Amino acid sequence: MCNILYEDNHLLVVEKPPNLLTQGDATGDVCLLDKMKAYLKQKYQKPGEVYLGCVHRLDRPVGGLVALARTSKAAARLSEQLRSHAMQREYLAVVAGTQLPECGTLTDWLLKDDAGAVRRVPEGTPDAQRAVLHFRRLAADAALGRALLHIRLETGRKHQIRVQLAGMDCPIVQDMRYGQGTAGEPIALWGAVLRLVHPTRQVGMTFVSPPQGRAFAHFADAVAAFVAQQETPGDGSAR
């Protein structure tokens, strides 16, 4: 069972493990949405189909926080928060390379090819989508040639973080598609912070999920300091 950080009649916030689909696709593989529907059906002994709306997604290899809507009203309101940037998704990543500045913004135009991969293209390319993210370097190890980044998305494009960082010659560690790595180790990208307004209570909520994986363990002190800086758990936050 996935770790559940918050649950009420309108909202479900869960921690998706790496290599699990958020929502079903053509592969037919099990996905987070189906697992959580089964959980709700069993827990509340619901007859028939269980409603659960997928508001946003994480790439299959990526672990971290996902908000799911238990009512259509909640789904509509959370989707609007996503469009208006009232919902904020923040990530931690370990990248190969230490040449990125202490902080900055990456802006690119991305295009998905027929094989499902995404690449950077010139502005004005037909069907390309604008992608913007903001990053801050939390720690770096010159001897290891790696850095720990805090990333905040302004847009939510497929594979966006992975493609944009690879385009700066700082691919995410263990990204088997846009970088390189060793089979069996999860990608060093984690949906660590999720900020939203509860769809019916109208209170701000912050959820925090410490990242998992060997690459993050090397920066354990910096990760712990980042987690500690987030809003203290209480009525409006959870960890």
RODO-2510 file (C-alpha; in nm, 4 decimals, decimal comma):
residues 239
     n   res          X          Y          Z
     1     m     0,0000     0,0000     0,0000
     2     c     0,1230     0,3501    -0,0820
     3     n     0,1953     0,5867     0,2051
     4     i    -0,1078     0,8130     0,2630
     5     l    -0,0306     1,1588     0,4017
     6     y    -0,3838     1,2989     0,4023
     7     e    -0,7346     1,1657     0,3498
     8     d    -1,0830     1,3126     0,3823
     9     n    -1,4056     1,3101     0,1793
    10     h    -1,2638     1,5369    -0,0928
    11     l    -0,8862     1,4958    -0,1003
    12     l    -0,6312     1,2158    -0,0929
    13     v    -0,2576     1,2917    -0,0859
    14     v    -0,0304     0,9927    -0,1314
    15     e     0,3353     0,9123    -0,1836
    16     k     0,3846     0,7402    -0,5176
    17     p     0,6750     0,4939    -0,5164
    18     p     0,9238     0,5033    -0,8053
    19     n     0,8440     0,3003    -1,1191
    20     l     0,4683     0,2995    -1,0618
    21     l     0,2462     0,4680    -1,3211
    22     t     0,0381     0,7544    -1,1843
    23     q    -0,2450     0,6762    -1,4256
    24     g    -0,3024     0,3818    -1,6576
    25     d    -0,1585     0,3812    -2,0103
    26     a    -0,1353     0,1525    -2,3125
    27     t     0,0908    -0,0929    -2,1261
    28     g    -0,1964    -0,1989    -1,9017
    29     d     0,0404    -0,2012    -1,6038
    30     v    -0,0950    -0,1391    -1,2557
    31     c    -0,1095     0,2300    -1,1635
    32     l    -0,1418     0,4484    -0,8544
    33     l    -0,4957     0,5562    -0,9442
    34     d    -0,6231     0,1983    -0,9634
    35     k    -0,4448     0,0975    -0,6416
    36     m    -0,6006     0,3870    -0,4515
    37     k    -0,9453     0,3192    -0,5964
    38     a    -0,9178    -0,0384    -0,4711
    39     y    -0,8079     0,0892    -0,1308
    40     l    -1,1087     0,3237    -0,1001
    41     k    -1,3508     0,0603    -0,2247
    42     q    -1,2326    -0,1876     0,0368
    43     k    -1,2010     0,0593     0,3264
    44     y    -1,5462     0,2122     0,2819
    45     q    -1,7129    -0,1001     0,1352
    46     k    -1,8342     0,0973    -0,1634
    47     p    -2,0469    -0,0851    -0,4223
    48     g    -1,9731    -0,0203    -0,7872
    49     e    -1,7096     0,2140    -0,9288
    50     v    -1,5147     0,4473    -0,6990
    51     y    -1,4592     0,8027    -0,8221
    52     l    -1,1019     0,9289    -0,7961
    53     g    -0,9719     1,2125    -1,0112
    54     c    -0,6089     1,2389    -1,1218
    55     v    -0,5216     1,6102    -1,1058
    56     h    -0,1493     1,5913    -1,1882
    57     r     0,1091     1,3220    -1,2565
    58     l     0,4638     1,2171    -1,1847
    59     d     0,6755     1,0432    -1,4497
    60     r     0,6757     0,6681    -1,4003
    61     p     1,0351     0,6452    -1,2652
    62     v     0,9803     0,9353    -1,0239
    63     g     0,8564     0,8974    -0,6665
    64     g     0,6871     1,1546    -0,4483
    65     l     0,3667     1,3369    -0,3664
    66     v     0,0472     1,3150    -0,5722
    67     a    -0,2886     1,4797    -0,4950
    68     l    -0,6022     1,2853    -0,5949
    69     a    -0,9568     1,4212    -0,5881
    70     r    -1,2332     1,2149    -0,4284
    71     t    -1,5156     1,4247    -0,5770
    72     s    -1,5708     1,5925    -0,9134
    73     k    -1,6003     1,9297    -0,7351
    74     a    -1,2594     1,8783    -0,5753
    75     a    -1,1121     1,7682    -0,9096
    76     a    -1,2343     2,0859    -1,0820
    77     r    -1,1049     2,3142    -0,8081
    78     l    -0,7665     2,1445    -0,7811
    79     s    -0,7278     2,1488    -1,1601
    80     e    -0,7935     2,5230    -1,1566
    81     q    -0,5275     2,5648    -0,8864
    82     l    -0,2855     2,3802    -1,1103
    83     r    -0,3650     2,6075    -1,4058
    84     s    -0,3369     2,9256    -1,1970
    85     h    -0,0174     2,8090    -1,0186
    86     a    -0,1934     2,8191    -0,6804
    87     m    -0,0865     2,4556    -0,6509
    88     q     0,2918     2,4389    -0,6258
    89     r     0,4978     2,1273    -0,6886
    90     e     0,8567     2,1242    -0,5706
    91     y     1,1194     1,8584    -0,6316
    92     l     1,4581     1,7508    -0,5078
    93     a     1,7064     1,6153    -0,7617
    94     v     2,0648     1,4971    -0,7654
    95     v     2,2381     1,5891    -1,0910
    96     a     2,5665     1,4902    -1,2505
    97     g     2,7745     1,8066    -1,2735
    98     t     2,8296     2,1031    -1,0453
    99     q     2,8474     2,3843    -1,3038
   100     l     2,4951     2,5192    -1,2533
   101     p     2,4846     2,8542    -1,0689
   102     e     2,3509     2,8776    -0,7159
   103     c     2,0042     2,9589    -0,8480
   104     g     1,8369     3,0325    -1,1781
   105     t     1,5510     2,9791    -1,4213
   106     l     1,5469     2,7484    -1,7231
   107     t     1,3145     2,8293    -2,0142
   108     d     1,2895     2,5939    -2,3108
   109     w     1,0517     2,4778    -2,5820
   110     l     0,9828     2,1035    -2,5685
   111     l     0,8452     1,8641    -2,8281
   112     k     0,7476     1,4994    -2,7832
   113     d     0,8505     1,2596    -3,0596
   114     d     0,6692     0,9506    -3,1866
   115     a     0,8702     0,7266    -2,9520
   116     g     0,7504     0,9164    -2,6438
   117     a     1,0795     1,0949    -2,5756
   118     v     1,0921     1,4722    -2,5310
   119     r     1,3529     1,7066    -2,6771
   120     r     1,4341     2,0756    -2,6700
   121     v     1,3550     2,2603    -2,9928
   122     p     1,3753     2,6212    -3,1165
   123     e     1,0989     2,8590    -3,0161
   124     g     0,8296     2,8646    -3,2821
   125     t     0,8576     2,4937    -3,3646
   126     p     0,5070     2,3649    -3,4449
   127     d     0,3377     2,1881    -3,1477
   128     a     0,6258     2,2736    -2,9111
   129     q     0,5340     2,3726    -2,5553
   130     r     0,7036     2,6364    -2,3413
   131     a     0,8654     2,4894    -2,0291
   132     v     0,9857     2,6932    -1,7314
   133     l     1,1414     2,5802    -1,4034
   134     h     1,3293     2,7517    -1,1218
   135     f     1,6162     2,5851    -0,9378
   136     r     1,8321     2,6412    -0,6314
   137     r     2,1485     2,4502    -0,5471
   138     l     2,1306     2,3142    -0,1927
   139     a     2,4641     2,1319    -0,1874
   140     a     2,7440     2,0204    -0,4178
   141     d     3,0275     1,7694    -0,4043
   142     a     3,3032     1,8636    -0,6474
   143     a     3,4931     1,5390    -0,5866
   144     l     3,1858     1,3319    -0,6683
   145     g     3,0790     1,5667    -0,9476
   146     r     2,7202     1,5894    -0,8238
   147     a     2,4854     1,8531    -0,6855
   148     l     2,1563     1,8541    -0,4950
   149     l     1,8921     2,0856    -0,6416
   150     h     1,5593     2,2210    -0,5207
   151     i     1,3312     2,2658    -0,8220
   152     r     1,0024     2,4527    -0,8519
   153     l     0,7925     2,4048    -1,1619
   154     e     0,6210     2,6945    -1,3342
   155     t     0,4884     2,4680    -1,6104
   156     g     0,4207     2,0950    -1,5947
   157     r     0,5354     1,9368    -1,9200
   158     k     0,6090     1,5708    -1,9749
   159     h     0,9677     1,4856    -1,8704
   160     q     1,0288     1,8602    -1,8286
   161     i     1,2765     1,8585    -1,5408
   162     r     1,4710     1,5677    -1,6840
   163     v     1,5019     1,7180    -2,0335
   164     q     1,5825     2,0708    -1,9217
   165     l     1,8568     1,9653    -1,6801
   166     a     2,0047     1,7234    -1,9334
   167     g     2,0085     2,0150    -2,1781
   168     m     2,2336     2,2024    -1,9343
   169     d     2,4761     1,9070    -1,9283
   170     c     2,3580     1,8242    -1,5759
   171     p     2,1437     1,5136    -1,6258
   172     i     1,9638     1,3700    -1,3268
   173     v     2,1527     1,0812    -1,1709
   174     q     2,0033     0,7439    -1,2672
   175     d     1,7945     0,8894    -1,5512
   176     m     1,8145     0,5966    -1,7908
   177     r     1,6436     0,7859    -2,0762
   178     y     1,8094     1,1285    -2,0767
   179     g     2,1308     1,0429    -1,8933
   180     q     2,2797     0,7196    -1,7688
   181     g     2,2784     0,4988    -1,4646
   182     t     2,2790     0,1518    -1,3177
   183     a     1,9767    -0,0746    -1,3538
   184     g     1,7914    -0,1280    -1,0284
   185     e     1,8612     0,2152    -0,8775
   186     p     1,5745     0,4695    -0,8851
   187     i     1,6083     0,8012    -1,0623
   188     a     1,7322     1,0756    -0,8294
   189     l     1,4242     1,2950    -0,8753
   190     w     1,1551     1,3188    -0,6084
   191     g     0,8293     1,5119    -0,5696
   192     a     0,9199     1,6374    -0,2224
   193     v     0,6796     1,9264    -0,1553
   194     l     0,3182     1,9847    -0,2556
   195     r     0,1397     2,3079    -0,1662
   196     l    -0,2310     2,3515    -0,2343
   197     v    -0,5540     2,5006    -0,1020
   198     h    -0,8014     2,2455     0,0292
   199     p    -1,0817     2,2300    -0,2301
   200     t    -1,3658     2,2793     0,0213
   201     r    -1,2106     2,4027     0,3465
   202     q    -1,0162     2,6761     0,1603
   203     v    -0,7101     2,6484     0,3842
   204     g    -0,3553     2,6303     0,2591
   205     m    -0,1869     2,2931     0,3019
   206     t     0,1765     2,1887     0,2677
   207     f     0,2835     1,8256     0,2339
   208     v     0,6457     1,7127     0,2567
   209     s     0,7990     1,3817     0,1525
   210     p     1,1703     1,3126     0,2172
   211     p     1,3290     1,1584    -0,0948
   212     q     1,4393     0,7983    -0,1150
   213     g     1,7375     0,6450    -0,2945
   214     r     2,1123     0,6055    -0,2650
   215     a     2,1912     0,9274    -0,4531
   216     f     1,9988     1,1357    -0,1992
   217     a     2,1619     0,9549     0,0932
   218     h     2,4947     1,1133    -0,0019
   219     f     2,3393     1,4558     0,0663
   220     a     2,1509     1,3442     0,3784
   221     d     2,2376     1,6518     0,5870
   222     a     2,1292     1,8969     0,3164
   223     v     1,8084     1,7005     0,2537
   224     a     1,7276     1,6985     0,6261
   225     a     1,7891     2,0737     0,6479
   226     f     1,5591     2,1366     0,3500
   227     v     1,2802     1,9242     0,4982
   228     a     1,3153     2,1025     0,8339
   229     q     1,2751     2,4417     0,6630
   230     q     0,9320     2,3556     0,5292
   231     e     0,6177     2,4578     0,7156
   232     t     0,5834     2,2899     1,0552
   233     p     0,3229     2,0114     1,0390
   234     g    -0,0123     2,1039     1,1868
   235     d    -0,3622     2,1874     1,0693
   236     g    -0,2362     2,3177     0,7378
   237     s     0,0571     2,0896     0,6654
   238     a     0,1630     1,7281     0,6752
   239     r     0,4741     1,5177     0,6422
***
